[in-house]
């Protein structure tokens, strides 16, 4: 299944930690043991040590390692929210590492061209997440398609596919090219032939 950037599992664990963090940080003191089991997972020593490891090593990891993490998170009732938050984090890191902040001119292009670039960039990141799967930007740069992708096959329920929803949404935001919300319209985990992320067809795309 190839290797996957360590930034991807790092983003998932960071999202898990952040969502499990109490609103009042003082709760992490003497009352830490009273936190429910769901919240204690994201604040566990194992998770925090793994975050430090990914931050320090900054290397690719095996796909099997990422699959195991997807399956662990998918068992939670808030799995989709965790994966979507992770997608936002992955996109932000990818664009920062590629010097996107220096390409302000890209955000001054016509909206249609900004959207085209945003979908292309989303496809580029998706190929790192699914190195052995066909990834296509389709429908006039208004949808992303993946066959046999890791998110769908690592989680029977398909919650892992929410990662791409967050990823695409964040890239569009960075390009100032947002429009209708992004939906996961087709999913292999639901028995369909491929996964598709696209604009919500019930919305109206701004010109």
GROMACS elastic network, one bead per residue, 0.5 to 0.9 nm:
[ bonds ]
;  ai    aj funct       b0    kb
    1    62     6  0.78120   500
    1    63     6  0.57293   500
    1    64     6  0.75761   500
    1   130     6  0.82429   500
    1   131     6  0.71575   500
    1   132     6  0.60898   500
    1   150     6  0.88788   500
    2    61     6  0.87973   500
    2    62     6  0.65181   500
    2    63     6  0.59782   500
    2    64     6  0.88450   500
    2   130     6  0.85248   500
    2   131     6  0.62585   500
    2   132     6  0.68268   500
    3    60     6  0.59002   500
    3    61     6  0.54393   500
    3    63     6  0.53512   500
    3    64     6  0.86897   500
    3   128     6  0.83442   500
    3   129     6  0.86108   500
    3   131     6  0.73681   500
    4     7     6  0.83827   500
    4     8     6  0.73556   500
    4     9     6  0.87379   500
    4    59     6  0.87335   500
    4    60     6  0.52254   500
    4    61     6  0.53671   500
    4    62     6  0.61546   500
    4    63     6  0.59290   500
    4    66     6  0.77426   500
    4   128     6  0.60771   500
    4   129     6  0.58839   500
    4   130     6  0.78124   500
    4   131     6  0.74391   500
    5     8     6  0.58724   500
    5     9     6  0.79268   500
    5    58     6  0.78902   500
    5    59     6  0.63960   500
    5    61     6  0.61686   500
    5    62     6  0.87163   500
    5   128     6  0.69360   500
    5   129     6  0.75319   500
    6     9     6  0.57363   500
    6    10     6  0.61685   500
    6    11     6  0.86570   500
    6    54     6  0.60071   500
    6    55     6  0.83446   500
    6    57     6  0.81704   500
    6    58     6  0.59080   500
    6    59     6  0.54700   500
    6    61     6  0.56278   500
    6    62     6  0.89335   500
    6    66     6  0.88552   500
    7    11     6  0.60179   500
    7    12     6  0.87183   500
    7    54     6  0.71928   500
    7    55     6  0.80818   500
    7    58     6  0.70735   500
    7    59     6  0.81682   500
    7    60     6  0.81082   500
    7    90     6  0.67949   500
    7    93     6  0.78877   500
    7    94     6  0.86630   500
    8    11     6  0.52061   500
    8    12     6  0.64769   500
    8    13     6  0.88505   500
    8    66     6  0.80771   500
    8    86     6  0.78099   500
    8    87     6  0.84019   500
    8    89     6  0.86663   500
    8    90     6  0.61767   500
    8   129     6  0.74893   500
    9    12     6  0.50188   500
    9    13     6  0.61812   500
    9    14     6  0.84322   500
    9    51     6  0.85260   500
    9    54     6  0.78494   500
    9    61     6  0.86933   500
    9    65     6  0.85478   500
    9    66     6  0.61667   500
    9    69     6  0.72698   500
    9    70     6  0.86212   500
    9    86     6  0.86222   500
   10    13     6  0.52727   500
   10    14     6  0.59889   500
   10    15     6  0.85305   500
   10    50     6  0.79233   500
   10    51     6  0.58588   500
   10    52     6  0.88017   500
   10    53     6  0.88572   500
   10    54     6  0.58729   500
   10    55     6  0.73068   500
   10    86     6  0.85553   500
   10    90     6  0.87056   500
   11    14     6  0.50250   500
   11    15     6  0.60665   500
   11    16     6  0.85210   500
   11    51     6  0.87188   500
   11    83     6  0.88540   500
   11    85     6  0.82536   500
   11    87     6  0.75209   500
   11    88     6  0.86100   500
   11    89     6  0.57723   500
   11    90     6  0.59851   500
   12    15     6  0.51850   500
   12    16     6  0.61965   500
   12    17     6  0.86727   500
   12    69     6  0.82154   500
   12    70     6  0.83822   500
   12    73     6  0.85329   500
   12    82     6  0.69555   500
   12    83     6  0.64208   500
   12    85     6  0.78215   500
   12    87     6  0.79737   500
   12    89     6  0.83520   500
   12    90     6  0.86205   500
   12   163     6  0.88614   500
   13    17     6  0.60943   500
   13    18     6  0.85143   500
   13    42     6  0.74238   500
   13    47     6  0.67254   500
   13    48     6  0.81976   500
   13    50     6  0.79155   500
   13    51     6  0.65033   500
   13    69     6  0.84920   500
   13    73     6  0.89491   500
   13    82     6  0.87214   500
   13    86     6  0.79886   500
   14    17     6  0.50647   500
   14    18     6  0.60376   500
   14    19     6  0.85267   500
   14    42     6  0.83461   500
   14    47     6  0.87531   500
   14    48     6  0.86685   500
   14    51     6  0.69345   500
   14    86     6  0.74569   500
   14    89     6  0.86274   500
   15    18     6  0.50910   500
   15    19     6  0.60335   500
   15    20     6  0.84673   500
   15    42     6  0.85556   500
   15    81     6  0.88206   500
   15    82     6  0.56734   500
   15    83     6  0.75693   500
   15    84     6  0.87437   500
   15    85     6  0.58584   500
   15    86     6  0.54395   500
   15    89     6  0.79877   500
   16    19     6  0.53600   500
   16    20     6  0.61933   500
   16    21     6  0.86332   500
   16    39     6  0.88480   500
   16    41     6  0.81723   500
   16    42     6  0.51852   500
   16    43     6  0.84176   500
   16    47     6  0.87184   500
   16    73     6  0.80830   500
   16    79     6  0.88904   500
   16    82     6  0.58545   500
   16    83     6  0.85126   500
   16    85     6  0.86894   500
   16    86     6  0.83048   500
   17    20     6  0.51981   500
   17    21     6  0.61009   500
   17    39     6  0.83046   500
   17    41     6  0.79836   500
   17    43     6  0.57716   500
   17    44     6  0.86683   500
   17    47     6  0.77156   500
   17    48     6  0.78916   500
   18    21     6  0.51494   500
   18    22     6  0.85711   500
   18    42     6  0.75404   500
   18    43     6  0.86802   500
   19    22     6  0.80378   500
   19    39     6  0.79827   500
   19    42     6  0.76474   500
   19    81     6  0.87274   500
   19    82     6  0.72770   500
   19    85     6  0.89663   500
   20    38     6  0.74335   500
   20    40     6  0.71108   500
   20    41     6  0.76633   500
   20    42     6  0.53976   500
   20    43     6  0.67624   500
   21    24     6  0.82774   500
   21    25     6  0.73861   500
   21    28     6  0.83642   500
   21    39     6  0.70688   500
   21    40     6  0.87639   500
   21    42     6  0.75441   500
   21    43     6  0.71031   500
   22    25     6  0.57895   500
   22    26     6  0.82717   500
   22    27     6  0.65523   500
   22    28     6  0.74850   500
   22    35     6  0.87663   500
   22    39     6  0.81413   500
   23    26     6  0.87921   500
   23    27     6  0.83424   500
   24    27     6  0.58498   500
   24    28     6  0.81606   500
   25    28     6  0.56913   500
   25    29     6  0.80534   500
   26    29     6  0.57470   500
   26    30     6  0.85529   500
   26    31     6  0.83788   500
   27    30     6  0.72010   500
   27    31     6  0.55250   500
   27    32     6  0.61000   500
   27    35     6  0.82873   500
   28    31     6  0.61691   500
   28    33     6  0.84668   500
   28    35     6  0.85511   500
   29    32     6  0.56246   500
   29    33     6  0.88009   500
   30    33     6  0.72939   500
   30    34     6  0.85484   500
   31    34     6  0.53096   500
   31    35     6  0.70074   500
   32    35     6  0.55137   500
   32    40     6  0.81008   500
   33    36     6  0.80512   500
   33    40     6  0.80819   500
   34    37     6  0.88240   500
   35    38     6  0.81370   500
   35    39     6  0.62637   500
   35    40     6  0.61875   500
   36    39     6  0.55917   500
   36    40     6  0.62312   500
   36    41     6  0.89929   500
   37    41     6  0.64197   500
   38    41     6  0.56844   500
   38    42     6  0.75735   500
   38    76     6  0.76678   500
   39    42     6  0.58133   500
   39    43     6  0.67580   500
   39    44     6  0.87660   500
   40    43     6  0.50328   500
   40    44     6  0.57035   500
   41    44     6  0.51229   500
   41    45     6  0.86730   500
   41    46     6  0.85204   500
   41    47     6  0.73163   500
   42    45     6  0.87392   500
   42    46     6  0.88585   500
   42    47     6  0.62067   500
   42    48     6  0.77830   500
   43    46     6  0.83451   500
   43    47     6  0.66548   500
   43    48     6  0.66465   500
   44    47     6  0.54207   500
   44    48     6  0.63104   500
   44    49     6  0.85807   500
   45    48     6  0.51409   500
   45    49     6  0.59222   500
   45    50     6  0.84780   500
   46    49     6  0.52268   500
   46    50     6  0.62096   500
   46    51     6  0.87188   500
   47    50     6  0.51153   500
   47    51     6  0.62503   500
   47    52     6  0.87489   500
   48    51     6  0.50857   500
   48    52     6  0.63570   500
   48    53     6  0.86663   500
   49    52     6  0.51024   500
   49    53     6  0.61665   500
   49    54     6  0.87891   500
   50    54     6  0.62370   500
   50    55     6  0.85059   500
   51    54     6  0.53210   500
   51    55     6  0.61477   500
   51    56     6  0.85970   500
   52    55     6  0.50718   500
   52    56     6  0.60553   500
   52    57     6  0.85560   500
   53    56     6  0.51890   500
   53    57     6  0.60067   500
   53    58     6  0.82678   500
   54    57     6  0.53376   500
   54    58     6  0.56681   500
   54    59     6  0.75078   500
   55    58     6  0.57970   500
   56    59     6  0.87928   500
   57    60     6  0.87934   500
   61    64     6  0.84113   500
   61    65     6  0.68232   500
   61    66     6  0.75565   500
   62    65     6  0.53742   500
   62    66     6  0.67977   500
   62    67     6  0.88652   500
   63    66     6  0.50914   500
   63    67     6  0.60977   500
   63    68     6  0.86444   500
   63   129     6  0.86837   500
   63   130     6  0.87945   500
   63   150     6  0.83578   500
   64    68     6  0.62131   500
   64    69     6  0.87030   500
   65    68     6  0.52530   500
   65    69     6  0.64828   500
   65    70     6  0.88477   500
   66    69     6  0.50710   500
   66    70     6  0.62273   500
   66    71     6  0.86887   500
   66   150     6  0.88121   500
   66   154     6  0.87395   500
   67    70     6  0.50384   500
   67    71     6  0.62344   500
   67    72     6  0.86503   500
   67   150     6  0.72143   500
   67   151     6  0.80439   500
   67   153     6  0.86018   500
   67   154     6  0.53791   500
   67   155     6  0.82998   500
   68    71     6  0.51752   500
   68    72     6  0.62409   500
   68    73     6  0.88007   500
   68   154     6  0.77312   500
   69    72     6  0.50617   500
   69    73     6  0.62768   500
   69    74     6  0.84620   500
   69   154     6  0.89357   500
   70    73     6  0.53374   500
   70    74     6  0.59469   500
   70    75     6  0.88734   500
   70    83     6  0.86170   500
   70   150     6  0.89973   500
   70   151     6  0.74113   500
   70   154     6  0.61553   500
   70   155     6  0.66315   500
   70   159     6  0.89691   500
   70   160     6  0.65826   500
   71    74     6  0.50164   500
   71    75     6  0.66387   500
   71   154     6  0.61051   500
   71   155     6  0.57033   500
   71   156     6  0.85976   500
   71   160     6  0.85448   500
   72    75     6  0.57778   500
   72    76     6  0.78271   500
   73    76     6  0.57541   500
   73    77     6  0.89815   500
   73    78     6  0.85836   500
   73    79     6  0.57628   500
   73    80     6  0.89330   500
   73    82     6  0.78042   500
   73    83     6  0.82498   500
   73   160     6  0.85600   500
   74    77     6  0.77518   500
   74    78     6  0.82555   500
   74    79     6  0.51184   500
   74    80     6  0.77091   500
   74    83     6  0.87534   500
   74   154     6  0.87996   500
   74   155     6  0.62620   500
   74   156     6  0.85370   500
   74   157     6  0.77099   500
   74   158     6  0.83843   500
   74   159     6  0.63283   500
   74   160     6  0.69080   500
   75    78     6  0.86522   500
   75    79     6  0.69858   500
   75   155     6  0.88186   500
   76    79     6  0.51072   500
   76    80     6  0.86802   500
   77    80     6  0.79609   500
   78    81     6  0.54888   500
   78    82     6  0.64985   500
   78    83     6  0.89504   500
   79    82     6  0.51119   500
   79    83     6  0.62184   500
   79    84     6  0.85717   500
   79   159     6  0.62802   500
   79   160     6  0.75995   500
   79   162     6  0.87100   500
   80    83     6  0.52180   500
   80    84     6  0.60695   500
   80    85     6  0.85538   500
   80   158     6  0.87465   500
   80   159     6  0.50123   500
   80   160     6  0.66782   500
   80   161     6  0.79823   500
   80   162     6  0.55616   500
   80   163     6  0.77075   500
   81    84     6  0.51577   500
   81    85     6  0.61175   500
   81    86     6  0.85317   500
   81   159     6  0.87734   500
   81   162     6  0.75187   500
   81   163     6  0.86574   500
   82    85     6  0.52241   500
   82    86     6  0.61660   500
   82    87     6  0.87165   500
   82   160     6  0.89635   500
   82   162     6  0.84427   500
   82   163     6  0.80742   500
   83    87     6  0.62108   500
   83    88     6  0.88268   500
   83   159     6  0.74265   500
   83   160     6  0.59645   500
   83   161     6  0.75982   500
   83   162     6  0.55321   500
   83   164     6  0.82273   500
   83   165     6  0.87818   500
   83   166     6  0.76622   500
   84    87     6  0.50468   500
   84    88     6  0.65694   500
   84    89     6  0.88511   500
   84   160     6  0.83015   500
   84   161     6  0.82465   500
   84   164     6  0.70445   500
   84   165     6  0.61739   500
   84   167     6  0.72928   500
   85    88     6  0.52325   500
   85    89     6  0.64664   500
   85    90     6  0.88404   500
   85   162     6  0.86631   500
   85   163     6  0.71833   500
   85   166     6  0.61666   500
   85   167     6  0.83900   500
   86    90     6  0.61418   500
   86    91     6  0.86540   500
   86   163     6  0.61622   500
   86   166     6  0.71966   500
   86   167     6  0.78023   500
   87    90     6  0.51264   500
   87    91     6  0.62560   500
   87    92     6  0.86575   500
   87   162     6  0.76927   500
   87   164     6  0.58812   500
   87   165     6  0.70361   500
   87   168     6  0.77745   500
   87   169     6  0.85625   500
   87   170     6  0.77401   500
   88    91     6  0.53294   500
   88    92     6  0.63047   500
   88    93     6  0.88168   500
   88   163     6  0.78017   500
   88   164     6  0.86217   500
   88   165     6  0.85018   500
   88   168     6  0.79009   500
   88   169     6  0.73254   500
   88   170     6  0.52333   500
   88   171     6  0.80153   500
   89    92     6  0.51943   500
   89    93     6  0.62753   500
   89    94     6  0.85914   500
   89   166     6  0.83634   500
   89   167     6  0.76017   500
   89   170     6  0.82492   500
   90    93     6  0.53093   500
   90    94     6  0.60943   500
   90    95     6  0.86443   500
   90   125     6  0.84190   500
   90   163     6  0.89726   500
   90   166     6  0.89228   500
   90   167     6  0.67081   500
   90   170     6  0.89891   500
   91    94     6  0.51066   500
   91    95     6  0.61183   500
   91    96     6  0.84705   500
   91   122     6  0.79086   500
   91   125     6  0.75962   500
   91   166     6  0.83126   500
   91   167     6  0.53556   500
   91   168     6  0.77233   500
   91   169     6  0.89342   500
   91   170     6  0.61962   500
   91   171     6  0.60850   500
   91   174     6  0.89618   500
   92    95     6  0.53833   500
   92    96     6  0.61069   500
   92    97     6  0.85670   500
   92   167     6  0.84698   500
   92   170     6  0.71419   500
   92   171     6  0.75631   500
   92   174     6  0.81210   500
   93    96     6  0.51293   500
   93    97     6  0.60027   500
   93    98     6  0.85614   500
   94    97     6  0.52360   500
   94    98     6  0.62626   500
   94    99     6  0.88623   500
   94   100     6  0.86834   500
   94   125     6  0.74968   500
   95    98     6  0.51720   500
   95    99     6  0.64788   500
   95   100     6  0.51675   500
   95   101     6  0.76963   500
   95   121     6  0.87095   500
   95   171     6  0.80381   500
   95   174     6  0.84406   500
   96    99     6  0.52844   500
   96   100     6  0.55641   500
   96   101     6  0.64290   500
   97   100     6  0.74579   500
   98   101     6  0.84097   500
   99   102     6  0.55927   500
   99   103     6  0.71779   500
  100   103     6  0.51838   500
  100   104     6  0.74678   500
  100   106     6  0.87107   500
  100   174     6  0.89031   500
  101   104     6  0.62613   500
  102   105     6  0.82760   500
  103   106     6  0.55413   500
  103   107     6  0.76177   500
  104   107     6  0.54611   500
  104   108     6  0.70320   500
  104   175     6  0.89436   500
  105   108     6  0.50667   500
  105   109     6  0.68714   500
  106   109     6  0.56176   500
  106   113     6  0.89351   500
  106   114     6  0.69994   500
  106   117     6  0.86285   500
  106   175     6  0.73100   500
  107   110     6  0.82224   500
  107   111     6  0.84799   500
  107   114     6  0.65997   500
  107   174     6  0.81577   500
  107   175     6  0.53464   500
  107   176     6  0.63541   500
  107   177     6  0.82578   500
  108   111     6  0.83159   500
  108   114     6  0.81566   500
  108   175     6  0.88528   500
  108   176     6  0.88591   500
  109   112     6  0.82079   500
  109   113     6  0.63396   500
  109   114     6  0.60275   500
  110   113     6  0.54589   500
  110   114     6  0.62490   500
  110   115     6  0.87666   500
  111   115     6  0.61581   500
  111   116     6  0.86231   500
  111   175     6  0.89955   500
  111   176     6  0.81238   500
  111   177     6  0.61327   500
  111   206     6  0.86885   500
  111   207     6  0.71500   500
  112   115     6  0.52314   500
  112   116     6  0.63298   500
  112   117     6  0.88152   500
  112   177     6  0.81080   500
  112   207     6  0.74301   500
  113   117     6  0.62172   500
  113   118     6  0.85269   500
  114   117     6  0.51732   500
  114   118     6  0.60989   500
  114   119     6  0.87249   500
  114   172     6  0.81693   500
  114   175     6  0.61253   500
  114   176     6  0.75590   500
  114   177     6  0.59709   500
  115   119     6  0.62059   500
  115   120     6  0.85437   500
  115   141     6  0.73851   500
  115   142     6  0.80355   500
  115   172     6  0.67749   500
  115   175     6  0.74448   500
  115   176     6  0.85051   500
  115   177     6  0.54674   500
  115   178     6  0.79110   500
  116   119     6  0.53893   500
  116   120     6  0.62633   500
  116   121     6  0.86818   500
  116   140     6  0.79604   500
  116   141     6  0.53925   500
  116   142     6  0.78006   500
  117   120     6  0.50705   500
  117   121     6  0.61059   500
  117   122     6  0.85701   500
  117   141     6  0.84323   500
  117   172     6  0.89066   500
  117   175     6  0.81505   500
  118   121     6  0.51105   500
  118   122     6  0.61643   500
  118   123     6  0.86723   500
  118   141     6  0.86820   500
  118   168     6  0.77670   500
  118   171     6  0.57630   500
  118   172     6  0.54761   500
  118   173     6  0.87933   500
  118   174     6  0.83055   500
  118   175     6  0.64138   500
  118   177     6  0.76038   500
  119   123     6  0.62350   500
  119   124     6  0.86871   500
  119   137     6  0.67378   500
  119   141     6  0.59143   500
  119   142     6  0.70781   500
  119   143     6  0.74536   500
  119   144     6  0.74072   500
  119   168     6  0.71851   500
  119   171     6  0.78178   500
  119   172     6  0.75908   500
  120   123     6  0.50916   500
  120   124     6  0.63341   500
  120   125     6  0.89086   500
  120   136     6  0.89734   500
  120   137     6  0.66300   500
  120   141     6  0.74181   500
  120   144     6  0.89348   500
  121   125     6  0.64479   500
  121   126     6  0.86191   500
  121   168     6  0.87165   500
  121   171     6  0.74208   500
  122   125     6  0.52945   500
  122   126     6  0.61401   500
  122   127     6  0.87494   500
  122   137     6  0.86216   500
  122   144     6  0.80418   500
  122   164     6  0.84504   500
  122   167     6  0.69926   500
  122   168     6  0.56800   500
  122   171     6  0.66449   500
  122   172     6  0.86845   500
  123   127     6  0.62392   500
  123   128     6  0.89261   500
  123   135     6  0.66507   500
  123   136     6  0.67824   500
  123   137     6  0.63457   500
  123   144     6  0.67944   500
  123   145     6  0.86816   500
  123   168     6  0.87352   500
  124   127     6  0.53503   500
  124   128     6  0.69524   500
  124   135     6  0.86056   500
  125   128     6  0.53276   500
  125   129     6  0.67019   500
  125   130     6  0.88964   500
  125   167     6  0.85594   500
  126   129     6  0.50341   500
  126   130     6  0.61056   500
  126   131     6  0.82262   500
  126   135     6  0.71658   500
  126   146     6  0.85205   500
  126   164     6  0.76748   500
  126   167     6  0.87306   500
  127   131     6  0.52654   500
  127   132     6  0.80720   500
  127   133     6  0.75297   500
  127   134     6  0.80076   500
  127   135     6  0.62826   500
  128   131     6  0.53817   500
  129   149     6  0.82478   500
  129   150     6  0.73182   500
  129   151     6  0.85302   500
  130   133     6  0.54497   500
  130   134     6  0.80740   500
  130   135     6  0.78979   500
  130   146     6  0.82922   500
  130   148     6  0.83294   500
  130   149     6  0.55671   500
  130   150     6  0.58232   500
  130   151     6  0.82996   500
  131   134     6  0.82456   500
  131   135     6  0.89189   500
  131   149     6  0.86544   500
  131   150     6  0.89847   500
  132   148     6  0.82825   500
  132   149     6  0.80203   500
  133   146     6  0.66689   500
  133   147     6  0.58304   500
  133   148     6  0.56996   500
  133   149     6  0.57490   500
  133   150     6  0.82455   500
  134   145     6  0.80081   500
  134   146     6  0.57226   500
  134   147     6  0.56013   500
  134   148     6  0.76363   500
  134   149     6  0.80559   500
  135   144     6  0.72811   500
  135   145     6  0.57049   500
  135   147     6  0.69111   500
  135   149     6  0.84492   500
  136   143     6  0.83494   500
  136   144     6  0.57987   500
  136   145     6  0.50847   500
  136   146     6  0.65143   500
  137   140     6  0.78852   500
  137   141     6  0.56740   500
  137   142     6  0.73944   500
  137   143     6  0.58051   500
  137   145     6  0.62890   500
  138   141     6  0.53332   500
  138   142     6  0.63493   500
  138   143     6  0.52299   500
  138   144     6  0.60123   500
  138   145     6  0.69741   500
  139   142     6  0.53340   500
  139   143     6  0.59388   500
  139   144     6  0.85211   500
  140   143     6  0.77486   500
  141   144     6  0.78044   500
  142   197     6  0.86685   500
  142   198     6  0.59824   500
  142   199     6  0.65365   500
  143   196     6  0.66958   500
  143   197     6  0.55139   500
  143   199     6  0.69204   500
  144   168     6  0.89096   500
  144   195     6  0.81404   500
  144   196     6  0.56325   500
  144   197     6  0.51917   500
  144   198     6  0.64672   500
  145   194     6  0.69144   500
  145   195     6  0.56415   500
  145   197     6  0.66333   500
  145   198     6  0.87764   500
  146   149     6  0.57526   500
  146   194     6  0.59897   500
  146   195     6  0.52825   500
  146   196     6  0.66799   500
  146   197     6  0.89007   500
  147   188     6  0.79273   500
  147   193     6  0.73885   500
  147   195     6  0.63352   500
  147   196     6  0.89794   500
  148   151     6  0.87985   500
  148   152     6  0.74645   500
  148   153     6  0.69630   500
  148   188     6  0.75617   500
  148   193     6  0.87673   500
  148   194     6  0.69789   500
  148   195     6  0.81429   500
  149   152     6  0.58930   500
  149   153     6  0.64528   500
  149   154     6  0.85394   500
  149   161     6  0.89788   500
  149   188     6  0.85087   500
  149   194     6  0.83840   500
  149   195     6  0.77566   500
  150   153     6  0.52414   500
  150   154     6  0.56207   500
  150   155     6  0.84276   500
  150   160     6  0.83665   500
  150   161     6  0.87121   500
  151   154     6  0.54163   500
  151   155     6  0.64767   500
  151   158     6  0.69697   500
  151   159     6  0.77584   500
  151   161     6  0.51306   500
  151   162     6  0.83793   500
  151   163     6  0.77713   500
  151   164     6  0.85747   500
  152   155     6  0.56501   500
  152   156     6  0.69412   500
  152   157     6  0.78216   500
  152   159     6  0.75685   500
  152   160     6  0.61649   500
  152   161     6  0.58615   500
  152   187     6  0.70249   500
  152   188     6  0.60636   500
  152   189     6  0.53218   500
  152   190     6  0.88602   500
  152   195     6  0.77233   500
  153   156     6  0.64467   500
  153   158     6  0.75327   500
  153   160     6  0.86592   500
  153   188     6  0.75861   500
  153   189     6  0.66110   500
  154   158     6  0.80016   500
  154   160     6  0.73912   500
  155   158     6  0.52406   500
  155   159     6  0.64954   500
  155   160     6  0.60831   500
  155   161     6  0.85790   500
  155   189     6  0.75250   500
  156   159     6  0.80054   500
  156   160     6  0.89688   500
  156   189     6  0.57671   500
  156   190     6  0.83984   500
  157   160     6  0.80273   500
  157   189     6  0.61588   500
  157   190     6  0.76404   500
  158   161     6  0.56719   500
  158   162     6  0.79272   500
  158   187     6  0.71283   500
  158   188     6  0.77811   500
  158   189     6  0.51034   500
  158   190     6  0.73439   500
  159   162     6  0.57479   500
  159   163     6  0.81585   500
  159   189     6  0.89029   500
  160   163     6  0.58435   500
  160   164     6  0.81968   500
  161   164     6  0.57003   500
  161   165     6  0.70927   500
  161   184     6  0.74359   500
  161   187     6  0.79868   500
  161   195     6  0.82956   500
  161   197     6  0.89364   500
  162   166     6  0.64940   500
  162   167     6  0.86101   500
  162   183     6  0.88157   500
  162   184     6  0.75136   500
  163   166     6  0.53571   500
  163   167     6  0.61543   500
  163   168     6  0.87458   500
  164   168     6  0.59523   500
  164   169     6  0.82343   500
  164   184     6  0.84135   500
  164   197     6  0.74960   500
  165   168     6  0.55121   500
  165   169     6  0.60894   500
  165   170     6  0.86049   500
  165   181     6  0.89884   500
  165   182     6  0.60026   500
  165   183     6  0.66007   500
  165   184     6  0.69062   500
  165   197     6  0.69285   500
  165   198     6  0.88201   500
  166   169     6  0.51049   500
  166   170     6  0.60605   500
  166   171     6  0.86571   500
  166   182     6  0.83412   500
  167   170     6  0.52801   500
  167   171     6  0.63239   500
  167   172     6  0.87098   500
  168   171     6  0.51899   500
  168   172     6  0.61732   500
  168   173     6  0.85311   500
  168   182     6  0.74449   500
  168   197     6  0.84632   500
  169   172     6  0.52477   500
  169   173     6  0.61946   500
  169   174     6  0.87337   500
  169   178     6  0.74008   500
  169   181     6  0.76070   500
  169   182     6  0.65276   500
  170   174     6  0.61296   500
  170   175     6  0.86402   500
  170   178     6  0.88656   500
  171   174     6  0.50236   500
  171   175     6  0.62921   500
  171   176     6  0.85262   500
  171   177     6  0.84369   500
  171   178     6  0.88424   500
  172   175     6  0.51457   500
  172   176     6  0.60804   500
  172   178     6  0.52130   500
  172   179     6  0.83879   500
  173   177     6  0.59067   500
  173   178     6  0.55204   500
  174   177     6  0.75475   500
  174   178     6  0.87318   500
  175   178     6  0.78842   500
  178   181     6  0.79284   500
  178   205     6  0.89765   500
  178   206     6  0.87923   500
  179   182     6  0.86473   500
  179   199     6  0.78854   500
  179   203     6  0.83460   500
  179   204     6  0.76906   500
  179   205     6  0.56076   500
  179   206     6  0.62437   500
  180   199     6  0.56696   500
  180   200     6  0.57908   500
  180   201     6  0.80672   500
  180   202     6  0.83825   500
  180   203     6  0.53278   500
  180   204     6  0.63422   500
  180   205     6  0.59463   500
  180   206     6  0.82216   500
  181   198     6  0.84158   500
  181   199     6  0.58672   500
  181   200     6  0.56873   500
  181   203     6  0.76849   500
  182   185     6  0.89122   500
  182   197     6  0.66138   500
  182   198     6  0.55201   500
  182   200     6  0.58186   500
  183   186     6  0.89037   500
  183   196     6  0.84114   500
  183   197     6  0.56474   500
  183   198     6  0.56461   500
  183   199     6  0.61686   500
  183   200     6  0.57151   500
  183   201     6  0.89269   500
  184   187     6  0.69998   500
  184   195     6  0.74219   500
  184   196     6  0.58589   500
  184   198     6  0.65972   500
  184   199     6  0.88050   500
  184   200     6  0.87951   500
  185   195     6  0.76192   500
  185   196     6  0.56956   500
  185   197     6  0.59304   500
  185   198     6  0.67647   500
  185   199     6  0.88601   500
  185   200     6  0.82208   500
  186   189     6  0.89421   500
  186   190     6  0.78329   500
  186   192     6  0.65112   500
  186   193     6  0.82283   500
  186   194     6  0.67123   500
  186   195     6  0.50170   500
  186   197     6  0.73094   500
  187   190     6  0.53849   500
  187   191     6  0.69492   500
  187   192     6  0.56288   500
  187   193     6  0.75546   500
  187   194     6  0.59616   500
  187   196     6  0.66145   500
  187   197     6  0.88942   500
  188   191     6  0.50002   500
  188   193     6  0.57535   500
  188   194     6  0.51335   500
  188   195     6  0.55729   500
  189   192     6  0.71419   500
  189   194     6  0.88804   500
  189   195     6  0.84167   500
  191   194     6  0.85621   500
  192   195     6  0.74574   500
  198   201     6  0.80395   500
  199   202     6  0.85726   500
  199   203     6  0.76515   500
  199   205     6  0.82406   500
  200   203     6  0.55065   500
  200   204     6  0.83287   500
  201   204     6  0.75374   500
  201   205     6  0.89126   500
